[in-house]
Amino acid sequence: MKTEPNIKDKVAYIIAVISEFATAHSLTPSQAYRYLDRFKGIDFVTRFYDVEHTFSFEDVIADLTSYCHRKGGALV
């Protein structure tokens, strides 16, 4: 039986990903959040949390950047 991750851990992870994404792309955290929200990056991290949280932040940021780009985002 699969168990759901602790919601506090998941939220903390998503906040950390937003912060790392902002740093990687020279954005403020607010800009990064809006970008990830607009191009479904937050949905991606939420949906694939079980897998993504096992990767390095560098890999997760690369995944997110690529995913958002495919959804119409301009960052590469």
NURONU-72042 format. One record per atom (N, C-alpha, C, CB): x, y, z; residue number from 1; atom name; residue in one letter. Coordinates in nm, 2 decimals. Each point is the difference from the previous one (the first is absolute). Glycine has a CB too. Example, Ala and Ser with C-alpha at 12.3 -4.5 7.8 and 13.67 -1.06 7.14 Angstrom:
+--------+--------+--------+-----+-------+---------+
:     c1 :     c2 :     c3 : num : atomo : residuo :
+--------+--------+--------+-----+-------+---------+
:   1.32 :  -0.57 :   0.78 :   1 :     N :       A :
:  -0.09 :   0.12 :   0.00 :   1 :    CA :       A :
:   0.09 :   0.12 :   0.00 :   1 :     C :       A :
:  -0.19 :  -0.12 :   0.12 :   1 :    CB :       A :
:   0.15 :   0.23 :  -0.19 :   2 :     N :       S :
:   0.09 :   0.11 :   0.00 :   2 :    CA :       S :
:  -0.08 :   0.11 :   0.08 :   2 :     C :       S :
:   0.12 :  -0.06 :  -0.22 :   2 :    CB :       S :
+--------+--------+--------+-----+-------+---------+
//
This chain:
+--------+--------+--------+-----+-------+---------+
:     c1 :     c2 :     c3 : num : atomo : residuo :
+--------+--------+--------+-----+-------+---------+
:   0.08 :  -0.12 :   0.00 :   1 :     N :       M :
:  -0.08 :   0.12 :   0.00 :   1 :    CA :       M :
:   0.09 :   0.12 :   0.00 :   1 :     C :       M :
:  -0.19 :  -0.12 :   0.12 :   1 :    CB :       M :
:   0.16 :   0.21 :  -0.21 :   2 :     N :       K :
:   0.08 :   0.13 :  -0.01 :   2 :    CA :       K :
:  -0.05 :   0.10 :   0.10 :   2 :     C :       K :
:   0.04 :  -0.05 :  -0.25 :   2 :    CB :       K :
:   0.05 :   0.11 :   0.32 :   3 :     N :       T :
:  -0.03 :   0.11 :   0.09 :   3 :    CA :       T :
:   0.03 :   0.14 :  -0.06 :   3 :     C :       T :
:   0.04 :  -0.16 :   0.20 :   3 :    CB :       T :
:  -0.12 :   0.25 :  -0.16 :   4 :     N :       E :
:   0.01 :   0.14 :  -0.05 :   4 :    CA :       E :
:   0.12 :   0.06 :   0.08 :   4 :     C :       E :
:  -0.25 :   0.02 :  -0.06 :   4 :    CB :       E :
:   0.33 :   0.07 :   0.00 :   5 :     N :       P :
:   0.10 :   0.07 :   0.07 :   5 :    CA :       P :
:  -0.06 :   0.10 :   0.10 :   5 :     C :       P :
:   0.16 :  -0.03 :  -0.19 :   5 :    CB :       P :
:  -0.09 :   0.06 :   0.29 :   6 :     N :       N :
:  -0.04 :   0.10 :   0.10 :   6 :    CA :       N :
:  -0.02 :   0.13 :  -0.07 :   6 :     C :       N :
:   0.13 :  -0.12 :   0.19 :   6 :    CB :       N :
:  -0.24 :   0.18 :  -0.18 :   7 :     N :       I :
:  -0.04 :   0.12 :  -0.07 :   7 :    CA :       I :
:   0.10 :   0.12 :   0.03 :   7 :     C :       I :
:  -0.24 :  -0.07 :   0.00 :   7 :    CB :       I :
:   0.29 :   0.07 :   0.13 :   8 :     N :       K :
:   0.10 :   0.11 :   0.03 :   8 :    CA :       K :
:   0.13 :  -0.02 :  -0.07 :   8 :     C :       K :
:  -0.11 :   0.02 :   0.23 :   8 :    CB :       K :
:   0.15 :  -0.15 :  -0.25 :   9 :     N :       D :
:   0.12 :  -0.03 :  -0.07 :   9 :    CA :       D :
:  -0.01 :   0.04 :  -0.15 :   9 :     C :       D :
:   0.05 :  -0.19 :   0.16 :   9 :    CB :       D :
:  -0.17 :   0.16 :  -0.21 :  10 :     N :       K :
:  -0.02 :   0.03 :  -0.14 :  10 :    CA :       K :
:   0.00 :   0.15 :  -0.03 :  10 :     C :       K :
:  -0.14 :  -0.22 :  -0.02 :  10 :    CB :       K :
:   0.07 :   0.29 :   0.11 :  11 :     N :       V :
:  -0.01 :   0.15 :  -0.02 :  11 :    CA :       V :
:   0.14 :   0.06 :   0.02 :  11 :     C :       V :
:  -0.23 :   0.00 :   0.09 :  11 :    CB :       V :
:   0.31 :  -0.05 :   0.01 :  12 :     N :       A :
:   0.13 :   0.05 :   0.02 :  12 :    CA :       A :
:   0.09 :  -0.03 :  -0.13 :  12 :     C :       A :
:  -0.02 :  -0.03 :   0.25 :  12 :    CB :       A :
:   0.00 :  -0.08 :  -0.31 :  13 :     N :       Y :
:   0.08 :  -0.04 :  -0.11 :  13 :    CA :       Y :
:  -0.04 :   0.09 :  -0.12 :  13 :     C :       Y :
:   0.01 :  -0.24 :   0.08 :  13 :    CB :       Y :
:  -0.14 :   0.27 :  -0.10 :  14 :     N :       I :
:  -0.04 :   0.08 :  -0.11 :  14 :    CA :       I :
:   0.05 :   0.14 :   0.01 :  14 :     C :       I :
:  -0.21 :  -0.14 :  -0.02 :  14 :    CB :       I :
:   0.21 :   0.19 :   0.15 :  15 :     N :       I :
:   0.06 :   0.14 :   0.02 :  15 :    CA :       I :
:   0.15 :   0.00 :  -0.03 :  15 :     C :       I :
:  -0.18 :   0.04 :   0.18 :  15 :    CB :       I :
:   0.25 :  -0.14 :  -0.14 :  16 :     N :       A :
:   0.14 :  -0.01 :  -0.03 :  16 :    CA :       A :
:   0.03 :  -0.01 :  -0.15 :  16 :     C :       A :
:   0.03 :  -0.11 :   0.22 :  16 :    CB :       A :
:  -0.12 :   0.04 :  -0.29 :  17 :     N :       V :
:   0.02 :  -0.01 :  -0.15 :  17 :    CA :       V :
:  -0.03 :   0.13 :  -0.06 :  17 :     C :       V :
:  -0.07 :  -0.24 :   0.00 :  17 :    CB :       V :
:  -0.03 :   0.32 :   0.04 :  18 :     N :       I :
:  -0.02 :   0.13 :  -0.05 :  18 :    CA :       I :
:   0.12 :   0.09 :   0.02 :  18 :     C :       I :
:  -0.25 :  -0.03 :   0.04 :  18 :    CB :       I :
:   0.30 :   0.02 :   0.08 :  19 :     N :       S :
:   0.12 :   0.09 :   0.04 :  19 :    CA :       S :
:   0.12 :  -0.04 :  -0.09 :  19 :     C :       S :
:  -0.08 :   0.02 :   0.23 :  19 :    CB :       S :
:   0.11 :  -0.15 :  -0.25 :  20 :     N :       E :
:   0.11 :  -0.04 :  -0.08 :  20 :    CA :       E :
:  -0.02 :   0.04 :  -0.15 :  20 :     C :       E :
:   0.04 :  -0.19 :   0.16 :  20 :    CB :       E :
:  -0.17 :   0.17 :  -0.21 :  21 :     N :       F :
:  -0.03 :   0.04 :  -0.13 :  21 :    CA :       F :
:   0.02 :   0.15 :  -0.02 :  21 :     C :       F :
:  -0.17 :  -0.18 :  -0.01 :  21 :    CB :       F :
:   0.13 :   0.26 :   0.11 :  22 :     N :       A :
:   0.03 :   0.15 :  -0.01 :  22 :    CA :       A :
:   0.15 :   0.03 :  -0.01 :  22 :     C :       A :
:  -0.21 :   0.04 :   0.13 :  22 :    CB :       A :
:   0.28 :  -0.11 :  -0.05 :  23 :     N :       T :
:   0.15 :   0.03 :   0.00 :  23 :    CA :       T :
:   0.06 :  -0.04 :  -0.13 :  23 :     C :       T :
:   0.01 :  -0.04 :   0.25 :  23 :    CB :       T :
:  -0.05 :  -0.08 :  -0.30 :  24 :     N :       A :
:   0.06 :  -0.05 :  -0.13 :  24 :    CA :       A :
:  -0.03 :   0.09 :  -0.12 :  24 :     C :       A :
:  -0.03 :  -0.23 :   0.10 :  24 :    CB :       A :
:  -0.09 :   0.30 :  -0.09 :  25 :     N :       H :
:  -0.04 :   0.08 :  -0.12 :  25 :    CA :       H :
:   0.00 :   0.15 :   0.03 :  25 :     C :       H :
:  -0.14 :  -0.19 :  -0.07 :  25 :    CB :       H :
:   0.21 :   0.23 :   0.18 :  26 :     N :       S :
:   0.02 :   0.14 :   0.04 :  26 :    CA :       S :
:  -0.14 :   0.07 :   0.01 :  26 :     C :       S :
:   0.22 :   0.00 :  -0.11 :  26 :    CB :       S :
:  -0.31 :  -0.07 :   0.18 :  27 :     N :       L :
:  -0.13 :   0.06 :   0.02 :  27 :    CA :       L :
:  -0.02 :   0.02 :   0.15 :  27 :     C :       L :
:  -0.09 :  -0.12 :  -0.20 :  27 :    CB :       L :
:  -0.01 :   0.20 :   0.24 :  28 :     N :       T :
:  -0.04 :   0.01 :   0.14 :  28 :    CA :       T :
:  -0.09 :  -0.13 :   0.03 :  28 :     C :       T :
:   0.01 :   0.26 :   0.00 :  28 :    CB :       T :
:  -0.02 :  -0.29 :   0.12 :  29 :     N :       P :
:  -0.09 :  -0.12 :   0.03 :  29 :    CA :       P :
:  -0.14 :   0.02 :  -0.05 :  29 :     C :       P :
:   0.14 :  -0.04 :   0.20 :  29 :    CB :       P :
:  -0.19 :   0.17 :  -0.19 :  30 :     N :       S :
:  -0.14 :   0.03 :  -0.05 :  30 :    CA :       S :
:  -0.01 :  -0.02 :  -0.15 :  30 :     C :       S :
:  -0.03 :   0.16 :   0.19 :  30 :    CB :       S :
:   0.13 :  -0.12 :  -0.26 :  31 :     N :       Q :
:   0.01 :  -0.01 :  -0.15 :  31 :    CA :       Q :
:   0.00 :  -0.15 :  -0.03 :  31 :     C :       Q :
:   0.11 :   0.22 :  -0.03 :  31 :    CB :       Q :
:  -0.02 :  -0.30 :   0.10 :  32 :     N :       A :
:   0.01 :  -0.14 :  -0.02 :  32 :    CA :       A :
:  -0.13 :  -0.07 :   0.02 :  32 :     C :       A :
:   0.24 :   0.01 :   0.06 :  32 :    CB :       A :
:  -0.31 :   0.02 :   0.05 :  33 :     N :       Y :
:  -0.13 :  -0.06 :   0.03 :  33 :    CA :       Y :
:  -0.10 :   0.03 :  -0.11 :  33 :     C :       Y :
:   0.05 :   0.02 :   0.25 :  33 :    CB :       Y :
:  -0.06 :   0.10 :  -0.29 :  34 :     N :       R :
:  -0.10 :   0.04 :  -0.11 :  34 :    CA :       R :
:   0.03 :  -0.07 :  -0.13 :  34 :     C :       R :
:  -0.03 :   0.22 :   0.11 :  34 :    CB :       R :
:   0.16 :  -0.23 :  -0.14 :  35 :     N :       Y :
:   0.04 :  -0.07 :  -0.12 :  35 :    CA :       Y :
:  -0.03 :  -0.15 :   0.01 :  35 :     C :       Y :
:   0.18 :   0.16 :  -0.04 :  35 :    CB :       Y :
:  -0.15 :  -0.22 :   0.15 :  36 :     N :       L :
:  -0.02 :  -0.15 :   0.02 :  36 :    CA :       L :
:  -0.15 :  -0.02 :   0.01 :  36 :     C :       L :
:   0.21 :  -0.03 :   0.12 :  36 :    CB :       L :
:  -0.29 :   0.12 :  -0.07 :  37 :     N :       D :
:  -0.14 :  -0.02 :   0.01 :  37 :    CA :       D :
:  -0.06 :   0.01 :  -0.14 :  37 :     C :       D :
:  -0.01 :   0.10 :   0.23 :  37 :    CB :       D :
:   0.05 :   0.00 :  -0.31 :  38 :     N :       R :
:  -0.06 :   0.03 :  -0.13 :  38 :    CA :       R :
:   0.03 :  -0.12 :  -0.10 :  38 :     C :       R :
:   0.03 :   0.25 :   0.04 :  38 :    CB :       R :
:   0.09 :  -0.30 :  -0.03 :  39 :     N :       F :
:   0.04 :  -0.11 :  -0.09 :  39 :    CA :       F :
:   0.00 :  -0.14 :   0.06 :  39 :     C :       F :
:   0.14 :   0.17 :  -0.11 :  39 :    CB :       F :
:  -0.22 :  -0.18 :   0.21 :  40 :     N :       K :
:  -0.04 :  -0.13 :   0.06 :  40 :    CA :       K :
:   0.12 :  -0.07 :   0.07 :  40 :     C :       K :
:  -0.17 :  -0.02 :  -0.17 :  40 :    CB :       K :
:   0.27 :   0.09 :   0.21 :  41 :     N :       G :
:   0.11 :  -0.06 :   0.07 :  41 :    CA :       G :
:  -0.03 :  -0.04 :   0.14 :  41 :     C :       G :
:   0.15 :   0.14 :  -0.14 :  41 :    CB :       G :
:  -0.23 :  -0.07 :   0.21 :  42 :     N :       I :
:  -0.05 :  -0.03 :   0.13 :  42 :    CA :       I :
:  -0.08 :  -0.13 :   0.00 :  42 :     C :       I :
:   0.00 :   0.24 :   0.07 :  42 :    CB :       I :
:  -0.09 :  -0.25 :  -0.17 :  43 :     N :       D :
:  -0.07 :  -0.13 :  -0.02 :  43 :    CA :       D :
:   0.09 :  -0.12 :  -0.02 :  43 :     C :       D :
:  -0.19 :   0.14 :  -0.10 :  43 :    CB :       D :
:   0.29 :  -0.11 :   0.01 :  44 :     N :       F :
:   0.10 :  -0.11 :  -0.03 :  44 :    CA :       F :
:   0.07 :  -0.05 :   0.13 :  44 :     C :       F :
:   0.04 :   0.10 :  -0.23 :  44 :    CB :       F :
:   0.01 :  -0.01 :   0.31 :  45 :     N :       V :
:   0.07 :  -0.03 :   0.12 :  45 :    CA :       V :
:  -0.10 :  -0.07 :   0.10 :  45 :     C :       V :
:   0.17 :   0.19 :  -0.03 :  45 :    CB :       V :
:  -0.29 :  -0.14 :   0.04 :  46 :     N :       T :
:  -0.09 :  -0.06 :   0.09 :  46 :    CA :       T :
:  -0.04 :  -0.15 :  -0.05 :  46 :     C :       T :
:  -0.09 :   0.23 :   0.06 :  46 :    CB :       T :
:   0.06 :  -0.24 :  -0.18 :  47 :     N :       R :
:  -0.04 :  -0.13 :  -0.06 :  47 :    CA :       R :
:   0.12 :  -0.10 :   0.01 :  47 :     C :       R :
:  -0.16 :   0.12 :  -0.15 :  47 :    CB :       R :
:   0.28 :  -0.08 :   0.12 :  48 :     N :       F :
:   0.11 :  -0.10 :   0.00 :  48 :    CA :       F :
:   0.09 :   0.02 :   0.12 :  48 :     C :       F :
:  -0.01 :   0.00 :  -0.25 :  48 :    CB :       F :
:  -0.04 :   0.05 :   0.36 :  49 :     N :       Y :
:   0.08 :   0.02 :   0.12 :  49 :    CA :       Y :
:   0.07 :  -0.13 :   0.04 :  49 :     C :       Y :
:  -0.16 :   0.17 :   0.08 :  49 :    CB :       Y :
:   0.10 :  -0.28 :  -0.08 :  50 :     N :       D :
:   0.05 :  -0.13 :   0.04 :  50 :    CA :       D :
:   0.14 :  -0.03 :  -0.07 :  50 :     C :       D :
:  -0.23 :  -0.08 :   0.05 :  50 :    CB :       D :
:   0.24 :   0.12 :  -0.17 :  51 :     N :       V :
:   0.12 :  -0.03 :  -0.08 :  51 :    CA :       V :
:   0.09 :   0.12 :   0.01 :  51 :     C :       V :
:  -0.12 :  -0.15 :  -0.16 :  51 :    CB :       V :
:   0.07 :   0.27 :   0.14 :  52 :     N :       E :
:   0.08 :   0.12 :  -0.01 :  52 :    CA :       E :
:   0.08 :   0.03 :   0.13 :  52 :     C :       E :
:  -0.16 :   0.09 :  -0.16 :  52 :    CB :       E :
:   0.10 :  -0.12 :   0.27 :  53 :     N :       H :
:   0.07 :   0.03 :   0.13 :  53 :    CA :       H :
:   0.12 :  -0.09 :   0.02 :  53 :     C :       H :
:  -0.21 :   0.09 :   0.09 :  53 :    CB :       H :
:   0.23 :  -0.19 :  -0.17 :  54 :     N :       T :
:   0.11 :  -0.09 :   0.01 :  54 :    CA :       T :
:   0.12 :   0.05 :  -0.08 :  54 :     C :       T :
:  -0.15 :  -0.19 :   0.04 :  54 :    CB :       T :
:   0.13 :   0.28 :  -0.13 :  55 :     N :       F :
:   0.10 :   0.06 :  -0.09 :  55 :    CA :       F :
:   0.07 :   0.12 :   0.07 :  55 :     C :       F :
:  -0.13 :  -0.08 :  -0.20 :  55 :    CB :       F :
:   0.24 :   0.12 :   0.15 :  56 :     N :       S :
:   0.07 :   0.12 :   0.04 :  56 :    CA :       S :
:  -0.08 :   0.12 :  -0.04 :  56 :     C :       S :
:   0.23 :  -0.11 :  -0.01 :  56 :    CB :       S :
:  -0.22 :   0.22 :   0.08 :  57 :     N :       F :
:  -0.07 :   0.12 :  -0.05 :  57 :    CA :       F :
:   0.04 :   0.04 :  -0.14 :  57 :     C :       F :
:  -0.01 :   0.08 :   0.24 :  57 :    CB :       F :
:   0.14 :  -0.10 :  -0.27 :  58 :     N :       E :
:   0.05 :   0.03 :  -0.14 :  58 :    CA :       E :
:  -0.09 :  -0.07 :  -0.10 :  58 :     C :       E :
:   0.24 :   0.04 :   0.09 :  58 :    CB :       E :
:  -0.26 :  -0.17 :  -0.07 :  59 :     N :       D :
:  -0.08 :  -0.08 :  -0.09 :  59 :    CA :       D :
:  -0.14 :   0.04 :   0.00 :  59 :     C :       D :
:   0.15 :  -0.19 :   0.04 :  59 :    CB :       D :
:  -0.21 :   0.22 :   0.07 :  60 :     N :       V :
:  -0.14 :   0.04 :   0.01 :  60 :    CA :       V :
:  -0.02 :   0.14 :  -0.07 :  60 :     C :       V :
:  -0.02 :  -0.12 :   0.22 :  60 :    CB :       V :
:   0.12 :   0.21 :  -0.21 :  61 :     N :       I :
:  -0.01 :   0.13 :  -0.07 :  61 :    CA :       I :
:   0.01 :  -0.03 :  -0.15 :  61 :     C :       I :
:   0.10 :   0.12 :   0.20 :  61 :    CB :       I :
:  -0.02 :  -0.20 :  -0.24 :  62 :     N :       A :
:   0.01 :  -0.04 :  -0.14 :  62 :    CA :       A :
:  -0.13 :  -0.06 :  -0.05 :  62 :     C :       A :
:   0.25 :  -0.04 :   0.02 :  62 :    CB :       A :
:  -0.31 :  -0.05 :   0.05 :  63 :     N :       D :
:  -0.13 :  -0.06 :  -0.04 :  63 :    CA :       D :
:  -0.10 :   0.11 :  -0.01 :  63 :     C :       D :
:   0.06 :  -0.22 :   0.12 :  63 :    CB :       D :
:  -0.07 :   0.30 :  -0.02 :  64 :     N :       L :
:  -0.10 :   0.11 :   0.01 :  64 :    CA :       L :
:   0.02 :   0.10 :  -0.12 :  64 :     C :       L :
:  -0.02 :  -0.03 :   0.25 :  64 :    CB :       L :
:   0.14 :   0.07 :  -0.27 :  65 :     N :       T :
:   0.03 :   0.09 :  -0.11 :  65 :    CA :       T :
:  -0.05 :  -0.06 :  -0.13 :  65 :     C :       T :
:   0.20 :   0.10 :   0.12 :  65 :    CB :       T :
:  -0.16 :  -0.22 :  -0.15 :  66 :     N :       S :
:  -0.04 :  -0.07 :  -0.12 :  66 :    CA :       S :
:  -0.15 :  -0.02 :  -0.01 :  66 :     C :       S :
:   0.21 :  -0.12 :   0.00 :  66 :    CB :       S :
:  -0.28 :   0.08 :   0.11 :  67 :     N :       Y :
:  -0.14 :  -0.02 :   0.00 :  67 :    CA :       Y :
:  -0.08 :   0.14 :  -0.03 :  67 :     C :       Y :
:   0.03 :  -0.19 :   0.17 :  67 :    CB :       Y :
:   0.01 :   0.29 :  -0.10 :  68 :     N :       C :
:  -0.06 :   0.13 :  -0.02 :  68 :    CA :       C :
:   0.02 :   0.05 :  -0.14 :  68 :     C :       C :
:   0.03 :   0.05 :   0.24 :  68 :    CB :       C :
:   0.09 :  -0.07 :  -0.29 :  69 :     N :       H :
:   0.03 :   0.04 :  -0.14 :  69 :    CA :       H :
:  -0.09 :  -0.07 :  -0.10 :  69 :     C :       H :
:   0.24 :   0.04 :   0.06 :  69 :    CB :       H :
:  -0.27 :  -0.17 :  -0.04 :  70 :     N :       R :
:  -0.09 :  -0.07 :  -0.09 :  70 :    CA :       R :
:  -0.14 :   0.05 :   0.02 :  70 :     C :       R :
:   0.14 :  -0.20 :   0.02 :  70 :    CB :       R :
:  -0.17 :   0.26 :   0.09 :  71 :     N :       K :
:  -0.14 :   0.06 :   0.03 :  71 :    CA :       K :
:  -0.01 :   0.14 :  -0.05 :  71 :     C :       K :
:  -0.02 :  -0.15 :   0.19 :  71 :    CB :       K :
:   0.13 :   0.21 :  -0.25 :  72 :     N :       G :
:  -0.01 :   0.13 :  -0.05 :  72 :    CA :       G :
:   0.09 :   0.10 :   0.07 :  72 :     C :       G :
:  -0.22 :  -0.05 :  -0.07 :  72 :    CB :       G :
:   0.29 :   0.01 :   0.17 :  73 :     N :       G :
:   0.09 :   0.09 :   0.07 :  73 :    CA :       G :
:   0.12 :   0.04 :  -0.08 :  73 :     C :       G :
:  -0.08 :  -0.10 :   0.22 :  73 :    CB :       G :
:   0.14 :   0.22 :  -0.19 :  74 :     N :       A :
:   0.11 :   0.05 :  -0.08 :  74 :    CA :       A :
:   0.14 :  -0.04 :   0.06 :  74 :     C :       A :
:  -0.15 :   0.18 :  -0.08 :  74 :    CB :       A :
:   0.15 :  -0.22 :   0.20 :  75 :     N :       L :
:   0.13 :  -0.03 :   0.07 :  75 :    CA :       L :
:   0.06 :  -0.13 :  -0.05 :  75 :     C :       L :
:  -0.07 :   0.13 :   0.20 :  75 :    CB :       L :
:   0.20 :  -0.13 :  -0.23 :  76 :     N :       V :
:   0.06 :  -0.12 :  -0.04 :  76 :    CA :       V :
:   0.13 :  -0.03 :   0.08 :  76 :     C :       V :
:  -0.09 :   0.03 :  -0.24 :  76 :    CB :       V :
+--------+--------+--------+-----+-------+---------+
//
